[in-house]
Amino acid sequence: MAEEQARGAYRAGLTPAADGAAQTGGAEFAQAPWWRRGVLNGLIFGALALGAALALNYGELPGLGRILAELPAAVGLSAAVHIPQILLTAAAWRALLPPAERPDLGTMGLLRWYRESANALLPAGAIIGQAAAARLLARRGVPGDRAGATATVDLTLEAVSQLFFTLAGVALLLVGADAAGLLGFAAAGLFIAAGGAGAMILVQRRLPLALLERGLARLARRWPALRPDWVRDLQQAILRLHADWPRLAAATLWHGAAWVIGALEIKGVLWLLGVEVSLADALVIESLAQALRNVGFMLPGALAVQEGAIIGAAALVGVAAAPALAVALVRRTREVCLSLPGLLAWQRAENTSLQIATDNRR
């Protein structure tokens, strides 16, 4: 019998000693400190996320490489405009936190960068990035329910400010006498922006708490650290924020400023391509393109939807398809160039925050 077991182990490529070593190694990993297992799992997740991002965007990489080689100034201008946008949106999120708990603007900017990186390169990245950024904020000392609530309300206010921005774009378009033939396109953008903002507010105020708590209770049997009443605490924190009008107004204004800066990016890139547009026309393009882009929110970076939205919105103000496509590809190239290192930095931040939490518990 022992010989048959030895032959079976040999056929499987294992000696009894090697098999024992493998079992010992598995036991050692299972008994390792939670933070060490978390770091290893985080590294594996980061590698998988980066691989998925490259695979999902692989077909675009050659074209984006050509844009980077042929239009480096346009890509540089796009990045130079977008970095202040990240800081403005970070200031919006920061404004929702109590003054005593607010991290510095640089820290909030990094969290916003991680969220945008996930949104640009991963499927359903806005949801993934929001959850990751809220978790990292909680690890910096902000209570978990408040971190989740501010991240959720910040995403909602971004949609609300986008609605105002889209309204401004439609109003400017209506001023133009020769744009009547494409008003249906503009109306679609406005409807999408209004629907998205309204749905977010409604869901937050009418969460099916009993159903969610039952689902969390079942998950808690597998993961005991999960609290079924967490979702109720989250909604209460969200509702408290909904009643804090000064903070909501401040965050909305910061987001509004960020949307307007996006119009400068459109105007500047078109100028480098030899196409002159007014700031009002650039605002029309940016406002409607961003509203229509929301249709592809489940795709990484609204793949293909963003390009079509920019071309269609640019047609409203008389910009030909070729330069509009170049603008869209410049923006896509900038997103990839900023988001790939953003995913790596996000993973490093996850590991660092785990180590800090470990040190604080000792």
Phi, psi and omega in degrees: 000317178298322180294320180296321178295321179295318179297320179298319178294323180294317179297326179283357179087016182232140167267161177305323180294318180293321179296318178296323179294320179296318178296320179297318179297319178296320179294320179297319179295320181295329181268359181294156178304149184300325183290328179291318176297322180296320179297314180296314178298324178295319178297319179296315179298318180299317178296318179294319180296317180294319177297319178295320179298316179294320181294317182292332182253010185299319182297335182270342189301317179300316179294322179292326176297321178294319178299318181296324180283323186270330183232055182296326180295321180293318178295318178297319178295318179300316179293319181297327178281325186284329181299315173299329176298318179299317180293322178294318178291328175295321177296327178296313179296318181298325181295339180280345181274150173300143183308324183289342184251004185283121170292169179292164185297326179297318178296316178295325177296321177296316179299320178294322177298316178299316181296317179293325178297316177295320181296325184282331191240347184244147175298140183051037187296332179297321180288314181298312182295322179296315180296319180294317180295320178295321179295318179294324177295320179296324179289349176265015172105353177281133179307143187302317181294325179288322178298314179294321181293315181294322177296319180291314181292325177299317177298322178293316180293329174298319178291321179295314179295327176295323177300314177298320179295319178293321176301319177297319179296318178295320179298317178295325179293321180295335178293328180289132184284334188256019183256006187298328183294341183243019182293334177298323177296316179295320179297325178297317178299319180293319179297318180295317179297316181293318180296317179297314180295316180296320180295319179299314181295317182297315181297318181295326183272344184232045180296136175284079190299316183298316180296315181295320180294323176296319178296318179293326178297322178291319178294329181294337176295329178271324179237092186301336181290346181282126181263121180298331182275005182298321184293327177292319176298321180297314181296321178299319178294322178296316181294325176297321177293322179300333181272353183265080187298320179302317179292321178298318180294318180297315180295321179296321179294318177299316179295320178300318177298322179295320178297319181297321179299328177301329177294328177295325177297314179300312182297317182293317180293318177297323178297319177294334178274000179088016180246118180268125173228153177284164177296326178296317178295320178296324178293322177299313181299310184294317184294314183284324179296318179293323178294315181290332179300333183297342177300326183262033187294338180277346180271150177297117180065023185050051185308127180074324179294318180299316181297314179296323180295318180294317180297315180295317180293323179295327179297332180298331182250015173087015177274130183295162185294324185297306178294329178295320177295322177299319177299316180297319180289325175298316179296318179297320179297316177299319180299316181293317182296325179273332188274327178299309174294335177295321177295319179295317179294323177299315181295321178296321179295323177300313181294319180296318181294326176296318180293321178296317178298323178296314180298323181290333181280341182285000000 
